[in-house]
Amino acid sequence: MSPTLLVRSSLPTVSRSLAVARLPPRILLHARFNSTLDSAVAAKAKVVKTLPDFSMANKVCMVTGAARGLGNEFCRAFTQSGCTQLAILDLKEEEAQEAAQELVKQSCVDSDMEPGDYNIIGIGCDVSSELSVQQAYRRVMDTYGRIDSVVASAGIVENYSAFDYPFDRIKRLYDINVHGAFFTAREAARHMIPQGGGSVVLVASMSANIVNIPQPQTPYNAAKAAVKHMAASLAVEWAKKGVRVNCLSPGYMLTKLTRTILAHDTELKKTWESLTPMGRMGEPEDLAGAVVFLASDASRFMTGSEIRVDGGYCII
Ligand SMILES: NC(=O)c1ccc[n+]([C@@H]2O[C@H](COP(=O)([O-])OP(=O)(O)OC[C@H]3O[C@@H](n4cnc5c(N)ncnc54)[C@H](O)[C@@H]3O)[C@@H](O)[C@H]2O)c1
């Protein structure tokens, strides 16, 4: 390693300047040149801009099924993009509130922000109950007075062959995955239309487009196809009223939902990976850019669309 590099990489700033002062003239010149470069880079870093339309600052957001899994990751993506007003909805109020506190804590790490700068709340809500969804929206409106971006992420999956699937469980799956998404979107639009508009993101799945193998999950696949077409249909109903509705369709992602399935079948992960062109399962944060795009003004001319984030699964 050159002396300059050694000085640059191995010492803290104060010791670095002392060490630089003791260097012979040729190396000193080199070190000064590099330190000028460092300051130029630092100065330049200050003026680097990103597209403002991707910012979630000043937007009130709400995510269902957000105490954990993808929903929780969507909340993190929003706060990382400047959102400070956010409602986390999940079945158990206590878990939603814990997730809210945890998110505030995380958002203050390596940041100038303080806990008091955030207004993040946790609300207990069962999306399969229209009344429960309406009550949750009322609390969101009472707290923030408006709602700009909503993500319907609450969902479940089960693997039964068609002949073995008990009807009460099929019904429960549709109640959560289909009717839950509908109630969430409809209440969003009821509040967004009078305020001039907003963005709704329904979390579907690549299963809306393909049939997963080898595990049987017909009602889930059909439910996700329904969610995808629901987004398109609602988009048309509300397009002129300023409410955009799009859907986000993940491929196989590593969350509790998939870990529960994989716990019973260790070979299944290898099968899923081999069927995915990118050769791996997705991490929840792989969806961060797509959800911020759909929820923010960056996608302002987009409605009724689907974004697939699946490592290429659906293209083969
Ligand atoms: N993980 C994947 O590979 C994957 C792939 C494609 C689509 N999806 C979809 O993404 C969404 C989130 O999945 P995940 O992997 O984060 O699942 P997850 O099981 O990790 O988390 C789902 C969350 O939803 C909550 N929830 C369940 N029923 C609810 C209800 N009735 N009301 C309110 N909240 C409820 C759960 O408590 C949980 O916190 C689901 O709609 C799922 O179908 C997931």
The ligand as a Gaussian input file, in Angstrom:
#p B3LYP/6-31G(d) Opt

LIG

0 1
 N      -43.674000     -13.762000       1.072000
 C      -43.854000     -14.032000      -0.210000
 O      -43.107000     -14.795000      -0.817000
 C      -44.984000     -13.391000      -0.961000
 C      -44.995000     -13.520000      -2.338000
 C      -46.019000     -12.928000      -3.058000
 C      -46.999000     -12.221000      -2.411000
 N      -46.959000     -12.116000      -1.061000
 C      -48.046000     -11.370000      -0.427000
 O      -47.482000     -10.339000       0.350000
 C      -48.355000     -10.054000       1.444000
 C      -47.563000     -10.093000       2.729000
 O      -47.008000     -11.380000       2.893000
 P      -45.836000     -11.660000       3.935000
 O      -44.898000     -12.584000       3.276000
 O      -45.352000     -10.383000       4.498000
 O      -46.651000     -12.474000       5.054000
 P      -46.409000     -12.554000       6.622000
 O      -47.169000     -13.754000       7.066000
 O      -44.941000     -12.488000       6.937000
 O      -47.092000     -11.228000       7.154000
 C      -48.457000     -10.993000       6.932000
 C      -48.990000     -10.035000       7.980000
 O      -50.384000      -9.891000       7.737000
 C      -51.058000      -9.977000       8.984000
 N      -52.433000     -10.433000       8.789000
 C      -52.870000     -11.687000       8.494000
 N      -54.212000     -11.712000       8.449000
 C      -54.636000     -10.446000       8.714000
 C      -55.910000      -9.842000       8.816000
 N      -57.032000     -10.548000       8.669000
 N      -55.967000      -8.518000       9.100000
 C      -54.844000      -7.784000       9.275000
 N      -53.605000      -8.318000       9.202000
 C      -53.504000      -9.633000       8.929000
 C      -50.234000     -10.954000       9.801000
 O      -50.505000     -10.820000      11.198000
 C      -48.819000     -10.556000       9.399000
 O      -48.305000      -9.549000      10.234000
 C      -49.466000     -11.082000       1.389000
 O      -50.591000     -10.497000       0.756000
 C      -48.890000     -12.176000       0.523000
 O      -49.860000     -12.924000      -0.138000
 C      -45.975000     -12.671000      -0.319000

